[in-house]
Amino acid sequence: MNVMRERRLRGAIPTQQEVAKAVGVKASAVSKWERGISKPRADKLPLLAKLYGCSIEELLASDTGQSR
């Protein structure tokens, strides 16, 4: 599972809309990030890492432990 989605679902961030508002994007962008369809722009990464309580590397890491 994507680190952003996992942390949000565990209560780190309540909603995609709140994440979107905090970083200045649409909620649909956050949804795409969580589903692995796209990655956040580089200028959004430091704020996202702070919001989610993780490193930039963790945000960009591929999902592990899943079969393809």
C-alpha positions as YAML, in Angstrom:
chain: A
units: angstrom
residues:
- id: 1
  name: MET
  ca: [0.00, 0.00, 0.00]
- id: 2
  name: ASN
  ca: [1.18, 3.51, -0.77]
- id: 3
  name: VAL
  ca: [2.80, 5.20, 2.25]
- id: 4
  name: MET
  ca: [0.61, 8.30, 1.88]
- id: 5
  name: ARG
  ca: [-2.62, 6.31, 1.80]
- id: 6
  name: GLU
  ca: [-1.48, 4.04, 4.63]
- id: 7
  name: ARG
  ca: [-0.57, 6.93, 6.91]
- id: 8
  name: ARG
  ca: [-3.73, 8.87, 6.09]
- id: 9
  name: LEU
  ca: [-5.90, 5.86, 6.83]
- id: 10
  name: ARG
  ca: [-4.10, 5.35, 10.15]
- id: 11
  name: GLY
  ca: [-5.10, 8.88, 11.12]
- id: 12
  name: ALA
  ca: [-1.99, 10.90, 10.28]
- id: 13
  name: ILE
  ca: [-4.06, 13.03, 7.89]
- id: 14
  name: PRO
  ca: [-7.86, 12.88, 8.06]
- id: 15
  name: THR
  ca: [-8.88, 13.45, 4.42]
- id: 16
  name: GLN
  ca: [-7.52, 13.82, 0.92]
- id: 17
  name: GLN
  ca: [-9.20, 17.22, 0.80]
- id: 18
  name: GLU
  ca: [-7.21, 18.42, 3.81]
- id: 19
  name: VAL
  ca: [-3.96, 17.20, 2.25]
- id: 20
  name: ALA
  ca: [-4.88, 18.95, -1.01]
- id: 21
  name: LYS
  ca: [-5.64, 22.21, 0.76]
- id: 22
  name: ALA
  ca: [-2.41, 22.07, 2.77]
- id: 23
  name: VAL
  ca: [-0.22, 21.67, -0.32]
- id: 24
  name: GLY
  ca: [-2.27, 23.71, -2.78]
- id: 25
  name: VAL
  ca: [-3.50, 21.00, -5.16]
- id: 26
  name: LYS
  ca: [-6.82, 19.37, -6.01]
- id: 27
  name: ALA
  ca: [-8.03, 16.36, -4.04]
- id: 28
  name: SER
  ca: [-7.94, 14.36, -7.27]
- id: 29
  name: ALA
  ca: [-4.16, 14.87, -7.38]
- id: 30
  name: VAL
  ca: [-3.83, 13.43, -3.86]
- id: 31
  name: SER
  ca: [-5.97, 10.48, -4.92]
- id: 32
  name: LYS
  ca: [-3.68, 9.83, -7.89]
- id: 33
  name: TRP
  ca: [-0.61, 9.99, -5.65]
- id: 34
  name: GLU
  ca: [-2.15, 7.51, -3.23]
- id: 35
  name: ARG
  ca: [-3.10, 5.11, -6.01]
- id: 36
  name: GLY
  ca: [0.36, 5.30, -7.59]
- id: 37
  name: ILE
  ca: [-0.93, 6.81, -10.82]
- id: 38
  name: SER
  ca: [1.31, 9.86, -10.46]
- id: 39
  name: LYS
  ca: [3.91, 11.29, -8.12]
- id: 40
  name: PRO
  ca: [3.85, 14.70, -6.42]
- id: 41
  name: ARG
  ca: [5.87, 17.53, -7.93]
- id: 42
  name: ALA
  ca: [9.27, 18.06, -6.35]
- id: 43
  name: ASP
  ca: [8.28, 21.37, -4.79]
- id: 44
  name: LYS
  ca: [5.45, 19.63, -2.86]
- id: 45
  name: LEU
  ca: [7.59, 16.85, -1.41]
- id: 46
  name: PRO
  ca: [9.04, 18.60, 1.68]
- id: 47
  name: LEU
  ca: [5.60, 19.70, 2.88]
- id: 48
  name: LEU
  ca: [4.07, 16.29, 2.15]
- id: 49
  name: ALA
  ca: [6.85, 14.55, 4.05]
- id: 50
  name: LYS
  ca: [6.21, 16.81, 7.03]
- id: 51
  name: LEU
  ca: [2.43, 16.26, 6.85]
- id: 52
  name: TYR
  ca: [2.80, 12.48, 6.69]
- id: 53
  name: GLY
  ca: [5.66, 12.25, 9.16]
- id: 54
  name: CYS
  ca: [8.00, 10.44, 6.81]
- id: 55
  name: SER
  ca: [10.97, 11.09, 4.55]
- id: 56
  name: ILE
  ca: [10.78, 12.22, 0.94]
- id: 57
  name: GLU
  ca: [12.35, 8.90, 0.00]
- id: 58
  name: GLU
  ca: [9.47, 7.04, 1.64]
- id: 59
  name: LEU
  ca: [6.95, 9.13, -0.29]
- id: 60
  name: LEU
  ca: [8.60, 8.26, -3.59]
- id: 61
  name: ALA
  ca: [9.31, 4.61, -2.84]
- id: 62
  name: SER
  ca: [7.48, 1.99, -4.82]
- id: 63
  name: ASP
  ca: [5.03, -0.22, -2.97]
- id: 64
  name: THR
  ca: [6.82, -3.27, -1.64]
- id: 65
  name: GLY
  ca: [5.60, -6.72, -0.82]
- id: 66
  name: GLN
  ca: [2.93, -6.80, -3.51]
- id: 67
  name: SER
  ca: [2.82, -9.27, -6.35]
- id: 68
  name: ARG
  ca: [2.63, -7.97, -9.88]
...
